[in-house]
Structure formats: C-alpha cells, structure tokens
Amino acid sequence: MPRKRRSRPEPDDVASPSNEEAAADGVHPTRRGAEEDEDQESVASDEGVGIRTPSNIDVMVKKLVRLALASEYSRLPIRRADISAKVLGEQGSRQFKSVFDQAQNVLKVRFGMELTELPGREKITITQRRAAQRIEKPSTASKSWSLTSTLPEAYRIPKILPPTKAPSSSHESTYVALYTFLVTVITLSGGAIPEQRLDRYLKRTNADSYTPIERTDRLLQRLCKDGYLVRNREIDGGEEIVEYLVGPRGKIEVGEAGVAGLVREVYGRTDPDEDAPGQNEEADDFEKRLERSLVASRREKPRAGPDQGGDGHEPGRADAQGTTKKNQTNRRRRRPSDGDDSDD
C-alpha cells in the first residue's frame, strides 16, 4: 500500500516553544512591574502622610480661630466652656494653654486681632455681695474673651477699619454710635445712671421712643444682650430701683479712651498729645475736668467681704457710722474747753 503523506501543519495551528516562552515571559514581568509600582506608590504615600496631615493641635488651633471669628461676628463672648466643648473635646482638655497661645498668634499675624479677656461683672446688689461673702476666694477672672484690634492707633480710622456690611454699613455705624454715646453718658455719670435720668438724656437727643435702628426699649435690650450695658434691678424698701451700668464689652471696645475721644469731638477739642503742654490754659482746664470725671467712674465699689478689704456691711452704712463717731468725739473734746472759758 502506498504511504500516505502527512499534511503539513498550518503555521497558525502550531505554537512554537519560543512563542510560549515569550508569552510566558511577557505575562510575569508585567505583574512584577505592577507590584513594584504599587509598592513605590504606597511608600511615597506613607512618606507624604507625615508631611501633609496636620496634627491634632493644628486642627484645634484652626477650630478655635474659626470659633473666635464666628462669635465676634455675632457679638457673643468666647467662653471657656464653649472652647472645651467645641474645640478641645474630651481628649484635649489638658492642651488648652498650648492651643490658646497658638490661636492667639494666628489671630495677631493674619487678622490683626487678639483675644482679650472680658472683665468680670461687679457685685452690685446686696444679694450678690452676700453670696460673694460665702466664697472664701472669689474668682476675679471671667473666663470669657472677645476679639480686639491690635493695629496701632494711627491705623484705626474708618478708611482702614470700616463698619461691617452686615446687615449694612449704615446700620452698623449707627449702632456703634448709639452704644458709644450711651457708654459715654453712663461713664461720665459716675459709672452708673438711674433709668429715669437716662430717659431724660435720650429725650434731649430725640431718642426716647425711637432710634434710627429700632425702638428705644428694644435697643436697650439688645445692648444688654451684647454686653455693652448692664441693667440692674433692685427693690429697696418696697421701691423698685433700676439703673444702668457699663457692661464688659463696653469697657473693652469703648473704654475710657473712647469716652474721652467722643467728649473732645463734641466740644471741639484736640488730643492733648498733639499740643504742647501749657500752651492753652483753657484746653488744660478742659482736660483736668475730663480727667476728674473719668476718675470718678473708676472709683472702686464697696468690697464684698473681709478677705477683699471690706467689713461685709452694706454700702454707706460704715461711712455713716464712722462720721457719727467722729462727730461725737469732737463734741466731747469741745465741752471741757467751753467750760473752762465760762469759768474764767
């Protein structure tokens, strides 16, 4: 029988060893390269984490700065309790000083402001003074702050520090003018003014019922809420006594410098630092009178207890007893001399 010839295999049907090796060699290097690239990317990302990710303190500092700016926009005091709850949390309670100092530095360098501690409210009523006597060491710190500008006086002008535009510049400037006027009137009245007397001053300025912003009674409530004024109500002998005092924010934002500046502006006087001393006798007399009025408002209130230098009595009673004893002593000393003169 004749032999059958083998048909030649088609080139496409036969896979040569070189092709298989190449295919095999082409797969594995690709996987290895992908794995090496992933390893390099993971290492690079791990190195970048330590550089870009901020620490917990940096996050707290940014939160405190945002809290200070937002609270100042709403004219709310920045309390220590709010900082602990909204910024520090449970784990960062021991880092208050570090976070506060760094936030203070950021506010000064970037915003030209700083956190200023508000003065504590004075013990005005008899009930408050008696409550202060029960405390062995009453705290003088208020543990609340507000933002104040750190710019020099030469740069604190309307062109550089204009009123805010919320709700409008005219509304904000009018509000600033009204609380500056009221703080000045109360300061020049000795630091406290009865409600009836304040109504007379408002009537002179045609602001006893309405103001350019809102009704007068609502304006006074807003000023007390924002901390510019303090309304004190006390009942003495069945009679209600209401008086207004300068609040913590009024002392910080206006202060004696703002009071003196408004008075000089009203009377058409210039700053004494700009004039040579003794150049104008009338101006010197004006400054002396202004200083006496400011000193009268700085007089310390009666102390609350023995640990603060007081005797714990109600105000005015100790002075009256001392005056009575002094008069009795003088009378006793005068009697012998009178008798000696009659005998002679």
C-alpha positions, 0 to 999 in steps of 0.5 A, spaced: 500 500 500 502 506 498 504 511 504 500 516 505 503 523 506 502 527 512 499 534 511 503 539 513 501 543 519 498 550 518 503 555 521 497 558 525 495 551 528 502 550 531 505 554 537 512 554 537 516 553 544 519 560 543 512 563 542 510 560 549 516 562 552 515 569 550 508 569 552 510 566 558 515 571 559 511 577 557 505 575 562 510 575 569 514 581 568 508 585 567 505 583 574 512 584 577 512 591 574 505 592 577 507 590 584 513 594 584 509 600 582 504 599 587 509 598 592 513 605 590 506 608 590 504 606 597 511 608 600 511 615 597 504 615 600 506 613 607 512 618 606 507 624 604 502 622 610 507 625 615 508 631 611 501 633 609 496 631 615 496 636 620 496 634 627 491 634 632 493 641 635 493 644 628 486 642 627 484 645 634 488 651 633 484 652 626 477 650 630 478 655 635 480 661 630 474 659 626 470 659 633 473 666 635 471 669 628 464 666 628 462 669 635 465 676 634 461 676 628 455 675 632 457 679 638 457 673 643 463 672 648 468 666 647 467 662 653 471 657 656 466 652 656 464 653 649 472 652 647 472 645 651 466 643 648 467 645 641 474 645 640 478 641 645 473 635 646 474 630 651 481 628 649 484 635 649 482 638 655 489 638 658 492 642 651 488 648 652 494 653 654 498 650 648 492 651 643 490 658 646 497 661 645 497 658 638 490 661 636 492 667 639 498 668 634 494 666 628 489 671 630 495 677 631 499 675 624 493 674 619 487 678 622 490 683 626 486 681 632 487 678 639 483 675 644 482 679 650 479 677 656 472 680 658 472 683 665 468 680 670 461 683 672 461 687 679 457 685 685 452 690 685 446 688 689 446 686 696 444 679 694 450 678 690 455 681 695 452 676 700 453 670 696 460 673 694 461 673 702 460 665 702 466 664 697 472 664 701 476 666 694 472 669 689 474 668 682 476 675 679 477 672 672 471 671 667 473 666 663 470 669 657 474 673 651 472 677 645 476 679 639 480 686 639 484 690 634 491 690 635 493 695 629 496 701 632 492 707 633 494 711 627 491 705 623 484 705 626 480 710 622 474 708 618 478 708 611 482 702 614 477 699 619 470 700 616 463 698 619 461 691 617 456 690 611 452 686 615 446 687 615 449 694 612 454 699 613 449 704 615 446 700 620 452 698 623 455 705 624 449 707 627 449 702 632 456 703 634 454 710 635 448 709 639 452 704 644 458 709 644 454 715 646 450 711 651 457 708 654 459 715 654 453 718 658 453 712 663 461 713 664 461 720 665 455 719 670 459 716 675 459 709 672 452 708 673 445 712 671 438 711 674 433 709 668 429 715 669 435 720 668 437 716 662 430 717 659 431 724 660 438 724 656 435 720 650 429 725 650 434 731 649 437 727 643 430 725 640 431 718 642 426 716 647 421 712 643 425 711 637 432 710 634 434 710 627 435 702 628 429 700 632 425 702 638 428 705 644 426 699 649 428 694 644 435 697 643 436 697 650 435 690 650 439 688 645 445 692 648 444 688 654 444 682 650 451 684 647 454 686 653 455 693 652 450 695 658 448 692 664 441 693 667 440 692 674 434 691 678 433 692 685 427 693 690 429 697 696 424 698 701 418 696 697 421 701 691 423 698 685 430 701 683 433 700 676 439 703 673 444 702 668 451 700 668 457 699 663 457 692 661 464 688 659 464 689 652 463 696 653 469 697 657 473 693 652 471 696 645 469 703 648 473 704 654 475 710 657 479 712 651 473 712 647 469 716 652 474 721 652 475 721 644 467 722 643 467 728 649 473 732 645 469 731 638 463 734 641 466 740 644 471 741 639 477 739 642 484 736 640 488 730 643 492 733 648 498 729 645 498 733 639 499 740 643 504 742 647 503 742 654 501 749 657 500 752 651 492 753 652 490 754 659 483 753 657 484 746 653 488 744 660 482 746 664 478 742 659 482 736 660 483 736 668 475 736 668 475 730 663 480 727 667 476 728 674 470 725 671 473 719 668 476 718 675 470 718 678 467 712 674 473 708 676 472 709 683 472 702 686 465 699 689 464 697 696 468 690 697 464 684 698 467 681 704 473 681 709 478 677 705 477 683 699 478 689 704 471 690 706 467 689 713 461 685 709 456 691 711 452 694 706 454 700 702 454 707 706 452 704 712 460 704 715 461 711 712 455 713 716 457 710 722 464 712 722 462 720 721 457 719 727 463 717 731 467 722 729 462 727 730 461 725 737 468 725 739 469 732 737 463 734 741 466 731 747 473 734 746 469 741 745 465 741 752 471 741 757 474 747 753 467 751 753 467 750 760 473 752 762 472 759 758 465 760 762 469 759 768 474 764 767 
